[in-house]
Structure formats: structure tokens, C-alpha cells
Amino acid sequence: MAQKRRRRRKEEEEEEEEEEEEEEEEEEEEEEEEEEEEEEEEEEEEEEEKKKKKKKKKKRRRREGGEEEEEEEEEEEEEEEEEEEEEEEEEEEKKKKKKKKKKKKKKKKKKKKKKKKKRRRRRRRRRRRGGGVRGGGEEEEEEEKKKKKKKKKYS
């Protein structure tokens, strides 16, 4: 009896530890998601600032005037636009990679959770069956009772 109690207590403690670990992992994931969101917001703000600076430059150059300067400005603007497009494409690729990585991580976690659940079920099944040196467990006792009842019915 004392052994059973000790074993049950130990198993309960193990389950509690596993649950705590799962909670910690979830918290870490939430923190990572928050950090990613913050990074994205910062990138957007930087892009807005760049656009504002360009507009200011453009206005200043227009005030100063001059045909030669206008041609140079147009060329510079075209170059800047091309650079911006390249940067945007790179950012999109980064986001796609990040998303893919996140999806992969989620899939891996799901698989791990499934495996853990399966292992836990297996452990419980073994515990109920009581396949040890002494043998016999809760499930086996129930099965024996059922068999006895069936024998009584038929006899």
C-alpha cells in the first residue's frame, strides 16, 4: 500500500512538472511573438521616417529650382525608388522565412506534444495493467471480476 501511494505521488509530481514545463514553453513563445511584433512596428516606423525625409528633400530642391538640378533629382529619385523596392522585397523574404520558421516550430511543438501524450497514455496503461514482478493491477482485477460475473450468468 505504501509503495502504491509513493508511486502515485511520484507520478503526480512528474505530471505536475511536465505541465509546468509546458506552461513555461508557452510563455516563452508568447514573449517571442511580442518581440517579433515590436520589431515589425519599428521597421514600419523607419520606413515612414525615410519617406518623410524624401518628401522634405524634394520640396527643398523644388524651392531652390534649376533645370539641371531637376534632372539630377529625377535620376536620384529613380535610384532611390529602385533601392526601396529592393529593400521591400528583402523584407518580404525575411518575413516569409520567419513565418515558415515559426510554422515549422509550431509543427515540431505539436508533434512533441502528441508524442508526450502518447507516452503518458502508454505509461498509464502499463500502470493499470500492473506488469511488474508481482503482476496484477487495477485493470486486471476488474477484468477478473467481469469474468467471474460472466461465469455465474452462464452456469
Secondary structure, 3 states (H helix, E strand, C coil): CHHHHHHHHHHHHHHHHHHHHHHHHHHHHHHHHHHHHHHHHHHHHHHHHHHHHHHHHHHHHHHHCCHHHHHHHHHHHHHHHHHHHHHHHHHHHHHHHHHHHHHHHHHHHHHHHHHHHHHHHHHHHHHHHCCCCCCCCHHHHHHHHHHHHHHHHHC
